[in-house]
Amino acid sequence: MKKNMGNVDRAIRVLLAVVFGVLYFTRTVTGTLGLVLVILGAVFLLTSLVSFCPLYALVGLNTCPTKTA
């Protein structure tokens, strides 16, 4: 897997995952929407840890900065 996520994108995803987790575990959001947010947060956290987003690969998006020689 080639990295396709930049640092800003990864930080935003981690922040959103934390917010989703807090909303769920403080019972602010419950039910189906709560479960969807937890799953989405887990996906955001996983993709930010590996710096690869399969959806970005499908649409050809790359937020990773290019290296200059």
N, CA, C, O and CB atoms as a CASP TS submission, in Angstrom:
PFRMAT TS
TARGET T0000
AUTHOR 0000-0000-0000
METHOD Language model
MODEL 1
PARENT N/A
ATOM      1  N   MET     1       0.834  -1.179   0.000  1.00  0.00           N
ATOM      2  CA  MET     1       0.000   0.000   0.000  1.00  0.00           C
ATOM      3  C   MET     1       0.877   1.239   0.000  1.00  0.00           C
ATOM      4  O   MET     1       1.764   1.385   0.841  1.00  0.00           O
ATOM      5  CB  MET     1      -0.948   0.000   1.205  1.00  0.00           C
ATOM      6  N   LYS     2       0.631   2.102  -0.920  1.00  0.00           N
ATOM      7  CA  LYS     2       1.355   3.353  -0.988  1.00  0.00           C
ATOM      8  C   LYS     2       0.568   4.405  -0.212  1.00  0.00           C
ATOM      9  O   LYS     2      -0.651   4.500  -0.357  1.00  0.00           O
ATOM     10  CB  LYS     2       1.585   3.791  -2.464  1.00  0.00           C
ATOM     11  N   LYS     3       1.250   5.184   0.601  1.00  0.00           N
ATOM     12  CA  LYS     3       0.583   6.204   1.400  1.00  0.00           C
ATOM     13  C   LYS     3      -0.103   7.221   0.498  1.00  0.00           C
ATOM     14  O   LYS     3       0.470   7.676  -0.492  1.00  0.00           O
ATOM     15  CB  LYS     3       1.585   6.903   2.329  1.00  0.00           C
ATOM     16  N   ASN     4      -1.341   7.574   0.855  1.00  0.00           N
ATOM     17  CA  ASN     4      -2.054   8.581   0.081  1.00  0.00           C
ATOM     18  C   ASN     4      -2.738   9.621   0.972  1.00  0.00           C
ATOM     19  O   ASN     4      -3.635  10.337   0.527  1.00  0.00           O
ATOM     20  CB  ASN     4      -3.082   7.913  -0.809  1.00  0.00           C
ATOM     21  N   MET     5      -2.299   9.698   2.248  1.00  0.00           N
ATOM     22  CA  MET     5      -2.875  10.668   3.176  1.00  0.00           C
ATOM     23  C   MET     5      -1.774  11.523   3.788  1.00  0.00           C
ATOM     24  O   MET     5      -0.758  11.010   4.257  1.00  0.00           O
ATOM     25  CB  MET     5      -3.682   9.956   4.281  1.00  0.00           C
ATOM     26  N   GLY     6      -1.990  12.829   3.778  1.00  0.00           N
ATOM     27  CA  GLY     6      -1.045  13.757   4.392  1.00  0.00           C
ATOM     28  C   GLY     6      -1.284  13.887   5.887  1.00  0.00           C
ATOM     29  O   GLY     6      -2.249  13.343   6.423  1.00  0.00           O
ATOM     30  N   ASN     7      -0.394  14.613   6.554  1.00  0.00           N
ATOM     31  CA  ASN     7      -0.470  14.765   8.001  1.00  0.00           C
ATOM     32  C   ASN     7      -1.720  15.514   8.458  1.00  0.00           C
ATOM     33  O   ASN     7      -2.315  15.157   9.475  1.00  0.00           O
ATOM     34  CB  ASN     7       0.753  15.480   8.499  1.00  0.00           C
ATOM     35  N   VAL     8      -2.119  16.534   7.728  1.00  0.00           N
ATOM     36  CA  VAL     8      -3.312  17.300   8.102  1.00  0.00           C
ATOM     37  C   VAL     8      -4.548  16.413   7.997  1.00  0.00           C
ATOM     38  O   VAL     8      -5.400  16.430   8.886  1.00  0.00           O
ATOM     39  CB  VAL     8      -3.468  18.555   7.203  1.00  0.00           C
ATOM     40  N   ASP     9      -4.652  15.651   6.931  1.00  0.00           N
ATOM     41  CA  ASP     9      -5.767  14.738   6.735  1.00  0.00           C
ATOM     42  C   ASP     9      -5.819  13.697   7.856  1.00  0.00           C
ATOM     43  O   ASP     9      -6.891  13.386   8.376  1.00  0.00           O
ATOM     44  CB  ASP     9      -5.658  14.048   5.368  1.00  0.00           C
ATOM     45  N   ARG    10      -4.656  13.164   8.220  1.00  0.00           N
ATOM     46  CA  ARG    10      -4.596  12.171   9.294  1.00  0.00           C
ATOM     47  C   ARG    10      -5.013  12.779  10.626  1.00  0.00           C
ATOM     48  O   ARG    10      -5.735  12.141  11.392  1.00  0.00           O
ATOM     49  CB  ARG    10      -3.185  11.586   9.404  1.00  0.00           C
ATOM     50  N   ALA    11      -4.574  13.997  10.917  1.00  0.00           N
ATOM     51  CA  ALA    11      -4.927  14.657  12.177  1.00  0.00           C
ATOM     52  C   ALA    11      -6.427  14.924  12.259  1.00  0.00           C
ATOM     53  O   ALA    11      -7.034  14.746  13.315  1.00  0.00           O
ATOM     54  CB  ALA    11      -4.153  15.973  12.325  1.00  0.00           C
ATOM     55  N   ILE    12      -7.015  15.345  11.163  1.00  0.00           N
ATOM     56  CA  ILE    12      -8.462  15.595  11.136  1.00  0.00           C
ATOM     57  C   ILE    12      -9.222  14.302  11.391  1.00  0.00           C
ATOM     58  O   ILE    12     -10.210  14.299  12.125  1.00  0.00           O
ATOM     59  CB  ILE    12      -8.889  16.210   9.781  1.00  0.00           C
ATOM     60  N   ARG    13      -8.776  13.215  10.797  1.00  0.00           N
ATOM     61  CA  ARG    13      -9.451  11.929  10.991  1.00  0.00           C
ATOM     62  C   ARG    13      -9.346  11.445  12.436  1.00  0.00           C
ATOM     63  O   ARG    13     -10.316  10.923  12.985  1.00  0.00           O
ATOM     64  CB  ARG    13      -8.864  10.880  10.051  1.00  0.00           C
ATOM     65  N   VAL    14      -8.182  11.614  13.052  1.00  0.00           N
ATOM     66  CA  VAL    14      -8.020  11.209  14.452  1.00  0.00           C
ATOM     67  C   VAL    14      -8.915  12.060  15.340  1.00  0.00           C
ATOM     68  O   VAL    14      -9.560  11.544  16.253  1.00  0.00           O
ATOM     69  CB  VAL    14      -6.541  11.334  14.898  1.00  0.00           C
ATOM     70  N   LEU    15      -8.956  13.354  15.078  1.00  0.00           N
ATOM     71  CA  LEU    15      -9.804  14.255  15.859  1.00  0.00           C
ATOM     72  C   LEU    15     -11.275  13.863  15.733  1.00  0.00           C
ATOM     73  O   LEU    15     -11.995  13.824  16.731  1.00  0.00           O
ATOM     74  CB  LEU    15      -9.603  15.711  15.406  1.00  0.00           C
ATOM     75  N   LEU    16     -11.720  13.577  14.526  1.00  0.00           N
ATOM     76  CA  LEU    16     -13.109  13.155  14.321  1.00  0.00           C
ATOM     77  C   LEU    16     -13.393  11.828  15.019  1.00  0.00           C
ATOM     78  O   LEU    16     -14.469  11.646  15.589  1.00  0.00           O
ATOM     79  CB  LEU    16     -13.414  13.033  12.822  1.00  0.00           C
ATOM     80  N   ALA    17     -12.448  10.910  14.979  1.00  0.00           N
ATOM     81  CA  ALA    17     -12.635   9.622  15.645  1.00  0.00           C
ATOM     82  C   ALA    17     -12.791   9.817  17.153  1.00  0.00           C
ATOM     83  O   ALA    17     -13.624   9.166  17.784  1.00  0.00           O
ATOM     84  CB  ALA    17     -11.449   8.680  15.345  1.00  0.00           C
ATOM     85  N   VAL    18     -11.994  10.707  17.723  1.00  0.00           N
ATOM     86  CA  VAL    18     -12.098  10.992  19.156  1.00  0.00           C
ATOM     87  C   VAL    18     -13.447  11.634  19.474  1.00  0.00           C
ATOM     88  O   VAL    18     -14.095  11.258  20.451  1.00  0.00           O
ATOM     89  CB  VAL    18     -10.945  11.913  19.614  1.00  0.00           C
ATOM     90  N   VAL    19     -13.867  12.582  18.672  1.00  0.00           N
ATOM     91  CA  VAL    19     -15.164  13.239  18.890  1.00  0.00           C
ATOM     92  C   VAL    19     -16.302  12.225  18.788  1.00  0.00           C
ATOM     93  O   VAL    19     -17.211  12.235  19.617  1.00  0.00           O
ATOM     94  CB  VAL    19     -15.374  14.382  17.867  1.00  0.00           C
ATOM     95  N   PHE    20     -16.263  11.363  17.792  1.00  0.00           N
ATOM     96  CA  PHE    20     -17.307  10.344  17.642  1.00  0.00           C
ATOM     97  C   PHE    20     -17.325   9.410  18.851  1.00  0.00           C
ATOM     98  O   PHE    20     -18.393   9.054  19.350  1.00  0.00           O
ATOM     99  CB  PHE    20     -17.091   9.533  16.346  1.00  0.00           C
ATOM    100  N   GLY    21     -16.145   9.016  19.316  1.00  0.00           N
ATOM    101  CA  GLY    21     -16.067   8.144  20.483  1.00  0.00           C
ATOM    102  C   GLY    21     -16.626   8.806  21.730  1.00  0.00           C
ATOM    103  O   GLY    21     -17.363   8.177  22.490  1.00  0.00           O
ATOM    104  N   VAL    22     -16.283  10.063  21.946  1.00  0.00           N
ATOM    105  CA  VAL    22     -16.788  10.794  23.111  1.00  0.00           C
ATOM    106  C   VAL    22     -18.306  10.939  23.032  1.00  0.00           C
ATOM    107  O   VAL    22     -19.000  10.753  24.032  1.00  0.00           O
ATOM    108  CB  VAL    22     -16.123  12.183  23.211  1.00  0.00           C
ATOM    109  N   LEU    23     -18.817  11.268  21.863  1.00  0.00           N
ATOM    110  CA  LEU    23     -20.276  11.401  21.708  1.00  0.00           C
ATOM    111  C   LEU    23     -20.993  10.089  22.023  1.00  0.00           C
ATOM    112  O   LEU    23     -22.064  10.090  22.628  1.00  0.00           O
ATOM    113  CB  LEU    23     -20.622  11.854  20.280  1.00  0.00           C
ATOM    114  N   TYR    24     -20.399   8.982  21.611  1.00  0.00           N
ATOM    115  CA  TYR    24     -21.040   7.685  21.839  1.00  0.00           C
ATOM    116  C   TYR    24     -20.924   7.263  23.297  1.00  0.00           C
ATOM    117  O   TYR    24     -21.913   6.856  23.907  1.00  0.00           O
ATOM    118  CB  TYR    24     -20.421   6.617  20.934  1.00  0.00           C
ATOM    119  N   PHE    25     -19.727   7.356  23.857  1.00  0.00           N
ATOM    120  CA  PHE    25     -19.516   6.828  25.203  1.00  0.00           C
ATOM    121  C   PHE    25     -20.067   7.723  26.311  1.00  0.00           C
ATOM    122  O   PHE    25     -20.215   7.274  27.447  1.00  0.00           O
ATOM    123  CB  PHE    25     -18.055   6.612  25.428  1.00  0.00           C
ATOM    124  N   THR    26     -20.372   8.979  25.997  1.00  0.00           N
ATOM    125  CA  THR    26     -21.070   9.828  26.957  1.00  0.00           C
ATOM    126  C   THR    26     -22.583   9.758  26.748  1.00  0.00           C
ATOM    127  O   THR    26     -23.349  10.474  27.393  1.00  0.00           O
ATOM    128  CB  THR    26     -20.584  11.280  26.840  1.00  0.00           C
ATOM    129  N   ARG    27     -22.986   8.895  25.846  1.00  0.00           N
ATOM    130  CA  ARG    27     -24.396   8.660  25.517  1.00  0.00           C
ATOM    131  C   ARG    27     -25.121   9.905  25.013  1.00  0.00           C
ATOM    132  O   ARG    27     -26.327  10.056  25.206  1.00  0.00           O
ATOM    133  CB  ARG    27     -25.113   8.129  26.724  1.00  0.00           C
ATOM    134  N   THR    28     -24.373  10.786  24.369  1.00  0.00           N
ATOM    135  CA  THR    28     -24.987  11.940  23.713  1.00  0.00           C
ATOM    136  C   THR    28     -25.689  11.480  22.443  1.00  0.00           C
ATOM    137  O   THR    28     -26.774  11.958  22.111  1.00  0.00           O
ATOM    138  CB  THR    28     -23.925  13.030  23.390  1.00  0.00           C
ATOM    139  N   VAL    29     -25.056  10.542  21.736  1.00  0.00           N
ATOM    140  CA  VAL    29     -25.639   9.952  20.531  1.00  0.00           C
ATOM    141  C   VAL    29     -25.772   8.459  20.794  1.00  0.00           C
ATOM    142  O   VAL    29     -24.794   7.791  21.129  1.00  0.00           O
ATOM    143  CB  VAL    29     -24.760  10.241  19.242  1.00  0.00           C
ATOM    144  N   THR    30     -26.975   7.944  20.643  1.00  0.00           N
ATOM    145  CA  THR    30     -27.216   6.526  20.917  1.00  0.00           C
ATOM    146  C   THR    30     -27.913   5.870  19.729  1.00  0.00           C
ATOM    147  O   THR    30     -28.190   6.514  18.718  1.00  0.00           O
ATOM    148  CB  THR    30     -28.062   6.354  22.198  1.00  0.00           C
ATOM    149  N   GLY    31     -28.183   4.605  19.871  1.00  0.00           N
ATOM    150  CA  GLY    31     -28.928   3.864  18.850  1.00  0.00           C
ATOM    151  C   GLY    31     -28.106   3.606  17.607  1.00  0.00           C
ATOM    152  O   GLY    31     -26.882   3.479  17.654  1.00  0.00           O
ATOM    153  N   THR    32     -28.807   3.534  16.502  1.00  0.00           N
ATOM    154  CA  THR    32     -28.171   3.218  15.223  1.00  0.00           C
ATOM    155  C   THR    32     -27.166   4.285  14.822  1.00  0.00           C
ATOM    156  O   THR    32     -26.074   3.966  14.354  1.00  0.00           O
ATOM    157  CB  THR    32     -29.222   3.061  14.132  1.00  0.00           C
ATOM    158  N   LEU    33     -27.526   5.543  15.002  1.00  0.00           N
ATOM    159  CA  LEU    33     -26.604   6.624  14.653  1.00  0.00           C
ATOM    160  C   LEU    33     -25.333   6.539  15.488  1.00  0.00           C
ATOM    161  O   LEU    33     -24.241   6.778  14.974  1.00  0.00           O
ATOM    162  CB  LEU    33     -27.277   7.989  14.850  1.00  0.00           C
ATOM    163  N   GLY    34     -25.458   6.208  16.741  1.00  0.00           N
ATOM    164  CA  GLY    34     -24.286   6.054  17.603  1.00  0.00           C
ATOM    165  C   GLY    34     -23.366   4.952  17.126  1.00  0.00           C
ATOM    166  O   GLY    34     -22.148   5.125  17.089  1.00  0.00           O
ATOM    167  N   LEU    35     -23.946   3.815  16.757  1.00  0.00           N
ATOM    168  CA  LEU    35     -23.130   2.704  16.247  1.00  0.00           C
ATOM    169  C   LEU    35     -22.452   3.061  14.927  1.00  0.00           C
ATOM    170  O   LEU    35     -21.299   2.696  14.694  1.00  0.00           O
ATOM    171  CB  LEU    35     -23.993   1.454  16.062  1.00  0.00           C
ATOM    172  N   VAL    36     -23.165   3.767  14.078  1.00  0.00           N
ATOM    173  CA  VAL    36     -22.575   4.193  12.804  1.00  0.00           C
ATOM    174  C   VAL    36     -21.397   5.127  13.064  1.00  0.00           C
ATOM    175  O   VAL    36     -20.363   5.017  12.407  1.00  0.00           O
ATOM    176  CB  VAL    36     -23.634   4.893  11.910  1.00  0.00           C
ATOM    177  N   LEU    37     -21.546   6.042  14.015  1.00  0.00           N
ATOM    178  CA  LEU    37     -20.452   6.955  14.338  1.00  0.00           C
ATOM    179  C   LEU    37     -19.249   6.225  14.915  1.00  0.00           C
ATOM    180  O   LEU    37     -18.110   6.563  14.591  1.00  0.00           O
ATOM    181  CB  LEU    37     -20.925   8.010  15.316  1.00  0.00           C
ATOM    182  N   VAL    38     -19.479   5.231  15.762  1.00  0.00           N
ATOM    183  CA  VAL    38     -18.369   4.464  16.332  1.00  0.00           C
ATOM    184  C   VAL    38     -17.639   3.691  15.239  1.00  0.00           C
ATOM    185  O   VAL    38     -16.409   3.669  15.214  1.00  0.00           O
ATOM    186  CB  VAL    38     -18.879   3.496  17.420  1.00  0.00           C
ATOM    187  N   ILE    39     -18.371   3.072  14.354  1.00  0.00           N
ATOM    188  CA  ILE    39     -17.748   2.330  13.251  1.00  0.00           C
ATOM    189  C   ILE    39     -16.980   3.272  12.339  1.00  0.00           C
ATOM    190  O   ILE    39     -15.857   2.968  11.936  1.00  0.00           O
ATOM    191  CB  ILE    39     -18.808   1.561  12.444  1.00  0.00           C
ATOM    192  N   LEU    40     -17.572   4.405  12.011  1.00  0.00           N
ATOM    193  CA  LEU    40     -16.903   5.393  11.166  1.00  0.00           C
ATOM    194  C   LEU    40     -15.646   5.929  11.860  1.00  0.00           C
ATOM    195  O   LEU    40     -14.617   6.133  11.215  1.00  0.00           O
ATOM    196  CB  LEU    40     -17.867   6.553  10.826  1.00  0.00           C
ATOM    197  N   GLY    41     -15.731   6.154  13.158  1.00  0.00           N
ATOM    198  CA  GLY    41     -14.575   6.607  13.912  1.00  0.00           C
ATOM    199  C   GLY    41     -13.459   5.574  13.907  1.00  0.00           C
ATOM    200  O   GLY    41     -12.284   5.924  13.797  1.00  0.00           O
ATOM    201  N   ALA    42     -13.826   4.298  14.025  1.00  0.00           N
ATOM    202  CA  ALA    42     -12.827   3.226  13.988  1.00  0.00           C
ATOM    203  C   ALA    42     -12.153   3.166  12.619  1.00  0.00           C
ATOM    204  O   ALA    42     -10.941   2.969  12.530  1.00  0.00           O
ATOM    205  CB  ALA    42     -13.479   1.869  14.321  1.00  0.00           C
ATOM    206  N   VAL    43     -12.927   3.333  11.568  1.00  0.00           N
ATOM    207  CA  VAL    43     -12.359   3.339  10.218  1.00  0.00           C
ATOM    208  C   VAL    43     -11.431   4.534  10.044  1.00  0.00           C
ATOM    209  O   VAL    43     -10.339   4.393   9.493  1.00  0.00           O
ATOM    210  CB  VAL    43     -13.478   3.369   9.152  1.00  0.00           C
ATOM    211  N   PHE    44     -11.854   5.715  10.509  1.00  0.00           N
ATOM    212  CA  PHE    44     -11.005   6.905  10.435  1.00  0.00           C
ATOM    213  C   PHE    44      -9.696   6.689  11.178  1.00  0.00           C
ATOM    214  O   PHE    44      -8.626   7.040  10.680  1.00  0.00           O
ATOM    215  CB  PHE    44     -11.737   8.121  11.005  1.00  0.00           C
ATOM    216  N   LEU    45      -9.783   6.112  12.368  1.00  0.00           N
ATOM    217  CA  LEU    45      -8.587   5.881  13.173  1.00  0.00           C
ATOM    218  C   LEU    45      -7.653   4.880  12.492  1.00  0.00           C
ATOM    219  O   LEU    45      -6.443   5.101  12.441  1.00  0.00           O
ATOM    220  CB  LEU    45      -8.974   5.378  14.569  1.00  0.00           C
ATOM    221  N   LEU    46      -8.199   3.795  11.976  1.00  0.00           N
ATOM    222  CA  LEU    46      -7.392   2.789  11.302  1.00  0.00           C
ATOM    223  C   LEU    46      -6.712   3.347  10.053  1.00  0.00           C
ATOM    224  O   LEU    46      -5.518   3.131   9.843  1.00  0.00           O
ATOM    225  CB  LEU    46      -8.253   1.595  10.934  1.00  0.00           C
ATOM    226  N   THR    47      -7.473   4.063   9.227  1.00  0.00           N
ATOM    227  CA  THR    47      -6.892   4.601   7.999  1.00  0.00           C
ATOM    228  C   THR    47      -5.847   5.672   8.294  1.00  0.00           C
ATOM    229  O   THR    47      -4.878   5.812   7.548  1.00  0.00           O
ATOM    230  CB  THR    47      -7.986   5.175   7.108  1.00  0.00           C
ATOM    231  N   SER    48      -6.034   6.427   9.372  1.00  0.00           N
ATOM    232  CA  SER    48      -5.029   7.437   9.698  1.00  0.00           C
ATOM    233  C   SER    48      -3.755   6.788  10.243  1.00  0.00           C
ATOM    234  O   SER    48      -2.661   7.313  10.034  1.00  0.00           O
ATOM    235  CB  SER    48      -5.591   8.437  10.719  1.00  0.00           C
ATOM    236  N   LEU    49      -3.878   5.671  10.926  1.00  0.00           N
ATOM    237  CA  LEU    49      -2.696   4.981  11.451  1.00  0.00           C
ATOM    238  C   LEU    49      -1.842   4.383  10.333  1.00  0.00           C
ATOM    239  O   LEU    49      -0.614   4.368  10.430  1.00  0.00           O
ATOM    240  CB  LEU    49      -3.118   3.882  12.422  1.00  0.00           C
ATOM    241  N   VAL    50      -2.482   3.893   9.281  1.00  0.00           N
ATOM    242  CA  VAL    50      -1.727   3.291   8.178  1.00  0.00           C
ATOM    243  C   VAL    50      -1.471   4.276   7.032  1.00  0.00           C
ATOM    244  O   VAL    50      -0.800   3.931   6.059  1.00  0.00           O
ATOM    245  CB  VAL    50      -2.472   2.078   7.648  1.00  0.00           C
ATOM    246  N   SER    51      -2.000   5.492   7.143  1.00  0.00           N
ATOM    247  CA  SER    51      -1.820   6.551   6.129  1.00  0.00           C
ATOM    248  C   SER    51      -2.313   6.136   4.749  1.00  0.00           C
ATOM    249  O   SER    51      -1.775   6.575   3.732  1.00  0.00           O
ATOM    250  CB  SER    51      -0.354   6.941   6.039  1.00  0.00           C
ATOM    251  N   PHE    52      -3.315   5.309   4.717  1.00  0.00           N
ATOM    252  CA  PHE    52      -3.868   4.859   3.438  1.00  0.00           C
ATOM    253  C   PHE    52      -5.383   4.814   3.522  1.00  0.00           C
ATOM    254  O   PHE    52      -5.948   4.223   4.443  1.00  0.00           O
ATOM    255  CB  PHE    52      -3.307   3.471   3.050  1.00  0.00           C
ATOM    256  N   CYS    53      -6.032   5.440   2.558  1.00  0.00           N
ATOM    257  CA  CYS    53      -7.484   5.423   2.485  1.00  0.00           C
ATOM    258  C   CYS    53      -7.903   4.735   1.182  1.00  0.00           C
ATOM    259  O   CYS    53      -7.600   5.237   0.100  1.00  0.00           O
ATOM    260  CB  CYS    53      -8.064   6.870   2.570  1.00  0.00           C
ATOM    261  N   PRO    54      -8.596   3.594   1.270  1.00  0.00           N
ATOM    262  CA  PRO    54      -9.011   2.892   0.052  1.00  0.00           C
ATOM    263  C   PRO    54      -9.934   3.729  -0.841  1.00  0.00           C
ATOM    264  O   PRO    54      -9.882   3.619  -2.066  1.00  0.00           O
ATOM    265  CB  PRO    54      -9.707   1.601   0.422  1.00  0.00           C
ATOM    266  N   LEU    55     -10.768   4.555  -0.232  1.00  0.00           N
ATOM    267  CA  LEU    55     -11.661   5.409  -1.020  1.00  0.00           C
ATOM    268  C   LEU    55     -10.853   6.421  -1.837  1.00  0.00           C
ATOM    269  O   LEU    55     -11.179   6.694  -2.992  1.00  0.00           O
ATOM    270  CB  LEU    55     -12.663   6.143  -0.099  1.00  0.00           C
ATOM    271  N   TYR    56      -9.802   6.973  -1.233  1.00  0.00           N
ATOM    272  CA  TYR    56      -8.935   7.889  -1.973  1.00  0.00           C
ATOM    273  C   TYR    56      -8.303   7.178  -3.165  1.00  0.00           C
ATOM    274  O   TYR    56      -8.185   7.754  -4.247  1.00  0.00           O
ATOM    275  CB  TYR    56      -7.841   8.463  -1.053  1.00  0.00           C
ATOM    276  N   ALA    57      -7.896   5.927  -2.963  1.00  0.00           N
ATOM    277  CA  ALA    57      -7.274   5.166  -4.050  1.00  0.00           C
ATOM    278  C   ALA    57      -8.263   4.935  -5.194  1.00  0.00           C
ATOM    279  O   ALA    57      -7.890   4.981  -6.366  1.00  0.00           O
ATOM    280  CB  ALA    57      -6.747   3.818  -3.527  1.00  0.00           C
ATOM    281  N   LEU    58      -9.524   4.686  -4.842  1.00  0.00           N
ATOM    282  CA  LEU    58     -10.536   4.448  -5.874  1.00  0.00           C
ATOM    283  C   LEU    58     -10.777   5.677  -6.738  1.00  0.00           C
ATOM    284  O   LEU    58     -10.932   5.566  -7.954  1.00  0.00           O
ATOM    285  CB  LEU    58     -11.839   4.014  -5.234  1.00  0.00           C
ATOM    286  N   VAL    59     -10.810   6.860  -6.105  1.00  0.00           N
ATOM    287  CA  VAL    59     -11.106   8.077  -6.864  1.00  0.00           C
ATOM    288  C   VAL    59      -9.851   8.799  -7.328  1.00  0.00           C
ATOM    289  O   VAL    59      -9.945   9.825  -8.002  1.00  0.00           O
ATOM    290  CB  VAL    59     -11.942   9.014  -6.030  1.00  0.00           C
ATOM    291  N   GLY    60      -8.668   8.276  -6.977  1.00  0.00           N
ATOM    292  CA  GLY    60      -7.415   8.865  -7.433  1.00  0.00           C
ATOM    293  C   GLY    60      -6.987  10.089  -6.653  1.00  0.00           C
ATOM    294  O   GLY    60      -6.241  10.915  -7.179  1.00  0.00           O
ATOM    295  N   LEU    61      -7.433  10.235  -5.423  1.00  0.00           N
ATOM    296  CA  LEU    61      -7.086  11.394  -4.594  1.00  0.00           C
ATOM    297  C   LEU    61      -5.847  11.059  -3.769  1.00  0.00           C
ATOM    298  O   LEU    61      -5.678   9.933  -3.300  1.00  0.00           O
ATOM    299  CB  LEU    61      -8.278  11.803  -3.665  1.00  0.00           C
ATOM    300  N   ASN    62      -4.985  12.062  -3.604  1.00  0.00           N
ATOM    301  CA  ASN    62      -3.767  11.881  -2.823  1.00  0.00           C
ATOM    302  C   ASN    62      -3.480  13.188  -2.097  1.00  0.00           C
ATOM    303  O   ASN    62      -3.222  14.208  -2.735  1.00  0.00           O
ATOM    304  CB  ASN    62      -2.559  11.456  -3.730  1.00  0.00           C
ATOM    305  N   THR    63      -3.521  13.166  -0.759  1.00  0.00           N
ATOM    306  CA  THR    63      -3.234  14.361   0.025  1.00  0.00           C
ATOM    307  C   THR    63      -1.833  14.329   0.620  1.00  0.00           C
ATOM    308  O   THR    63      -1.446  15.227   1.368  1.00  0.00           O
ATOM    309  CB  THR    63      -4.257  14.516   1.129  1.00  0.00           C
ATOM    310  N   CYS    64      -1.082  13.295   0.283  1.00  0.00           N
ATOM    311  CA  CYS    64       0.291  13.162   0.769  1.00  0.00           C
ATOM    312  C   CYS    64       1.179  14.100  -0.043  1.00  0.00           C
ATOM    313  O   CYS    64       1.122  14.099  -1.273  1.00  0.00           O
ATOM    314  CB  CYS    64       0.793  11.678   0.664  1.00  0.00           C
ATOM    315  N   PRO    65       2.011  14.912   0.647  1.00  0.00           N
ATOM    316  CA  PRO    65       2.869  15.853  -0.098  1.00  0.00           C
ATOM    317  C   PRO    65       3.910  15.105  -0.920  1.00  0.00           C
ATOM    318  O   PRO    65       4.373  14.032  -0.534  1.00  0.00           O
ATOM    319  CB  PRO    65       3.569  16.833   0.866  1.00  0.00           C
ATOM    320  N   THR    66       4.270  15.689  -2.057  1.00  0.00           N
ATOM    321  CA  THR    66       5.276  15.070  -2.918  1.00  0.00           C
ATOM    322  C   THR    66       6.659  15.384  -2.376  1.00  0.00           C
ATOM    323  O   THR    66       6.911  16.470  -1.854  1.00  0.00           O
ATOM    324  CB  THR    66       5.139  15.560  -4.383  1.00  0.00           C
ATOM    325  N   LYS    67       7.547  14.411  -2.511  1.00  0.00           N
ATOM    326  CA  LYS    67       8.927  14.587  -2.047  1.00  0.00           C
ATOM    327  C   LYS    67       9.737  15.253  -3.148  1.00  0.00           C
ATOM    328  O   LYS    67       9.645  14.883  -4.318  1.00  0.00           O
ATOM    329  CB  LYS    67       9.567  13.222  -1.641  1.00  0.00           C
ATOM    330  N   THR    68      10.534  16.245  -2.752  1.00  0.00           N
ATOM    331  CA  THR    68      11.412  16.895  -3.718  1.00  0.00           C
ATOM    332  C   THR    68      12.829  16.380  -3.528  1.00  0.00           C
ATOM    333  O   THR    68      13.274  16.150  -2.404  1.00  0.00           O
ATOM    334  CB  THR    68      11.363  18.437  -3.569  1.00  0.00           C
ATOM    335  N   ALA    69      13.528  16.204  -4.638  1.00  0.00           N
ATOM    336  CA  ALA    69      14.891  15.669  -4.561  1.00  0.00           C
ATOM    337  C   ALA    69      15.920  16.753  -4.467  1.00  0.00           C
ATOM    338  O   ALA    69      17.115  16.466  -4.396  1.00  0.00           O
ATOM    339  CB  ALA    69      15.186  14.807  -5.751  1.00  0.00           C
TER
END
